[in-house]
Every structure is written in C-alpha cells, then in structure tokens.
Amino acid sequence: MYRLPKYFFVLVSIALTSHGSLFAAEPLAVPDDYPAGPLGEVVRLGQQLVHETKDHPLSKPFVSNQLNCTSCHLEDGQDPQAGSFIGTASAYPAWSPREKRVITLEDRVLNCFMRSQNGVRPPNGSQVSVAISAYITWLSSGTPIAMNPKKPLGPKHVPPVDLSEIETSTERGKLLYKAQCLDCHGQAGEGTADGPPVWGPQSFNDGAGLSRNDKLASWLKVGMPLGDPSLSVQEAADLAAYINSHERPHFKLEEHLPAHDKRGEYNAEP
C-alpha cells in the first residue's frame, strides 16, 4: 500500500496552523451544475419541494399551513445568510439539545414539517425526505465535513442576536410592521400573494425556532426587508416581539407524528 511521506503531514500541519483551515480561503457557494443522471433528478425534485412545499403533491399531505421551506430558507436555501442551506449537510450527524439525541440531516428536515409547517412528520426514507436531504447535500458540495457537537447548525447558520440587554417594545414593533411588513404579510399577519403568514393558524407553530424572539430577531436582521435586509438589532428585536405576541398553533409532538407503521425510524419519541 502506498503511504504518503511524513513531510506531507508536516506541511498540512503547518498550513492548518498558519491559516486555521486549508479551506478557509474557499467561499461556500452554490455548485455550478446539478449532478448527472437519476441523482440530479432527485436533487432537482428536492429543490422543487423546498420551493413548493405546501402545494407539491408529494409534500402537501404533510403540511398544515401556508408556508413553504423557502419562506424561511430564502431563495430555496441559496441565500447566503437567511436560513442558508449552503454547507449545511457538512454539520451532520449533529447533537440536538432539543431532541437530546444525535440527529441526521434527514431528521432535521422532517422535524421542520412538524414545527415550522405545523404538519405531520414524513417517513424516513420517503421521496420527500430523501429529495430534500439530497438537495441540501448538493448545496454542501465541497464543504469540509465538520460534525457539530453542540447544535444542528451548518457553517452559514443565521448569526445569533443577543437580546439579553435589549428592551423590546411591541408598540414600536407594531409601527415597524405597519410601515415595512404589512403590504407583504397582511394587516392581520395572514400573508398575501407576496409574503407568507407570520402569525395565526396558517403560520408556524410555537414549537418552531422562529417562535422564539431571539431566533426570529436574528433571522429578520439578515432577511428583511426582502432583498434589502437593513433592520437594526433594536428594530429586529421589536418586530420579533410584536410578531410573536400574536397567537399561533400550539405544538404537541404526538399530534405531529404519523402512525408507527408509517413513521420509518424516529429516534426522538417522547
């Protein structure tokens, strides 16, 4: 068997020490083309499901609101900041504090159906599960694997906003909503043709990450207004407080799991 000479490992060690990573200079980006053959077809299907989640015949049965994956993961997850899928697969399997287990990328995708889309968890190994996971993995092409031992987050996850010393105001948030959000998301948060619902029965439930003010503020900071994210931390915090002051569906895990014989393997049962 051919063995690399010792000086090779010395050079690698020097490179890592000097630059932090051999890949540090390489920007994470969307691949130039889809994979060839049947794999490429599945990746394309995954992108279609991300874009049309609530309407596509394969994913629609598992969705109970008016959100698509791309409602939060902008540009089908290809936005570099707002819920980016780029590089995400490299972090899995990952430890999930919420599940108190190590989860796979497939688990993470399917859990979103239960929470962000207030629906039923599709089976592991289903077309929906495999296609969306394949699409996210394609968007991670060339990213060095670095399994996350702390949280199921990829290298381009939304930077957290610290609200511990920020006093939020739902009144200021209401004014901001009227000025900057109402036209796309509706007077009562019900959504329009230009934007998804942000509260009420057709939005994400209170088990979704965005139902927490710090998570929503972090996302608003990098994602809104659409195409020109320009909110200050205070504005994002006030908007998050106002949006999450409204009612939304309550999450009960048992109501979002299919029957055992249609579940596949799920490692986070209560």
N, C-alpha and C positions, 0 to 999 in steps of 0.2 A: 504493500500500500504506500502511495506517495505521501510524504509528510512535508508540510511547509517548514522552511528553515526557521531557526529560532529568531533570527534578526527580523523576520516578518512581524512576529508578535511584538517585538520591541518597538518597531516603527508604528504599529497600530496603537500600542500603549501610549507612545509619545503623542500621536495625533489626538487621541481621546483626551489626554491630559491637557494638551495645549488649546484645544478647541471645544471641549465639552462633549462633542459628538462628531463622528465622521460625517453625519448627515445634517449638521447644523446649518450649513450654507444652502441646503436644498429646500426651497419653498414647497410646502404642501400644496398640491394643485389638482384640478380635475384632470383625469387621464385624457389623452388626445383622442382615443377611439375606444369603442366597445370591444370586448373580447370576441373572438371569432366563433362561429358555429352555434350550437344549442346553448352554450353558456352565455353568449352575448344576447341571445333571445330572452333568457331568463333575467339577465341584468336589465334589459330594456323593459321587461314586464315589471320588475321591481320599481323602476323609475315611474312608470305609468301608475302603479298602485300608490306610490308616495304622492303623486300629483292629483289623483282622482279617488282617493281612499273612500270617501263617503258615497261615491256613485259607481265605482267599478264593480261589476257583478261578482268578482272573486272576493273583494274586501267588504263590500256593502253589508253583507249579513252580520258582520262583526262590529259595525259602527252604529252608535245610537245618538249621534248628534250631527251637527253640520260642519264639522272640521275635517280637513284633510291633513295628512302628515306635513305637507308643505305650508300649512297655516302657521306652524311654529318653526319648522325647519325650512327657512325661506329658500326660494329658487330650487326646490326639490332637494334641499340639503346641500346645495352647491354654493350658497352664500358663505363667504369666508368667516363670518362671525355669528350670525343669528341662527343658532341651532345647527351649525355646520356638521355635515356627515363626513367631511373630508378628513381622512386619517383615523376616523372613529374606530374602525374594526381592529386597529392595532392595539387597543387597550383591553381587549377581551381574550379569554375569560377575566372577569374583574370581580373584586369583592363589592358587594352591595350592602351598605349599612341598613337600608330599608328592608331588604329581604333577609338580612342576616345570613347570607349564603354567597358563595361564588356563583355568578351567573354568566351565561353566554350572551353573545350579541343577539342571538335569536330570542332568548328570554327577554332581553331589554326591549326589543321591537314589540313583542307580543304583550308585554306589560303596558305599553303605551295605549294599546287598544282598550285595555280595561280602565285606564285613568284619563288620559288626555282625550280619548274619543268616547269615553263613557260607555264602552261596549263590552263585548264578550271576547275573552282571550281565544284567538285562533289556535288550532292544534299545532304542536311542534311538528315540523316536517311537512306542513301543508304548503300548497303553492304560494299562499300569501307570505308565510313565514320565510320560506326559502328564497323567494324572489326579492323581497325587501332586504333580507340579510345579504344576498348576493350583490345587490345594487350598492349597499353601504360598503361592502368589502371592496368592490371595484373602485369606489371613491377613495379607498385607502391604499391603492396600488403604490408601491414604492416607499410606503411609510414603515420605518423600522418597528418591529413588534416591541411593545413595552407594556406588558400587562399591568393594570392599575390595581395596586394592593389596598387603595383607600376608598375609591368611589368608582362607579362605572361611567367614567368620563374620558373622552378622547383628547388628543393633543390640541384641538381647536375648540374646546368647550367654551361656553359663554363665560367671560371673566366675572367673578362674583363681585357684587356691590355690597359693601359693609354698611348696614343700616343701624348699627348699634348706637351710634351717636347722632343719628338724624331724626329730627322730629317731623313726622309726616302729617299732612293735612288733607283730609278727604275733600274739604271745601276748595282748596287750591287745585286738587286733582280733578274735581268736577269742572272747574273753569277751564283747565287744560284740555279735558276730554271734549268739552263743547267746542273749543277753539281748534283742536288739531285731530280729533279722532272721530267725532260724531258723523261726519259725512261718509266715512267708510264703514263704521261699525254700528251705526244706528243710535237713535235717541235713547232707546232702552237696552243698548248693548246686544241687540238681537241680530246684528250683522246685516250686510247689504250685498248686492252683487259685486261690490268692490272689496269687501272685507268680511272675515268670519265673525260669528258671535263671540263676545268676550265675557259675558255672564248669562245667567238664565239657563233654561233646560236644554238648550242646543249647544252649550259651550262645554268646556272640560269640567270634570267633577272636582270635588275638594280633596281627592287623593292624588291629583296631578301636581307635578312640581311647581307649575306656574300659579297654583292657588296659594303659594307662599309669597308674601310680599317681597322678600329678598330675591327670590328666583325670578319673579315677574319683573321687578325693577331692573335686574341685571340684563334680562332679555330686551326690555324696552329701550335700555340705554344703547344697545348695539343694533336694534332692529327697527326702531320707529323714530320719526315718520318714515314710511316705506320709501326706500330709495335715497333718503337723506337723513340718516339717524343723527340727531343733533340735540337730544334732550340732555339737560344737565342731570347729575345724580339726584339732586333735590326734586327736579321735575319728574324723573322716572319713579322716584320713591312715592311722590304724591299721587301720581297716576295709578301706580300699583295699589296703593291703599284705597283709592276710590273704586277701582275696578273690582277689587276683592272684597269690598264692603257689601257687594250685592250677593244675592242668593245664587247658588249653583247646585247641581246634583250632589248628593252625599254619597261617598264611596263606601261600599261594603263588599269586601273581597268575594264572599260567597255568591253574590249576585252577578259577578262578572266572570265566573268560571263556567265552562261548559260541563256537561255530564262527564263522568270519569272516562267512559268509553270513547269520548270524542276529544279528550284533552291532550293525548300524547303524554309525554313525560313532563311533569312540572315539579320543580324541586322546592317550591316555597309555599306549600299548603299550610294553613293555619294549624 
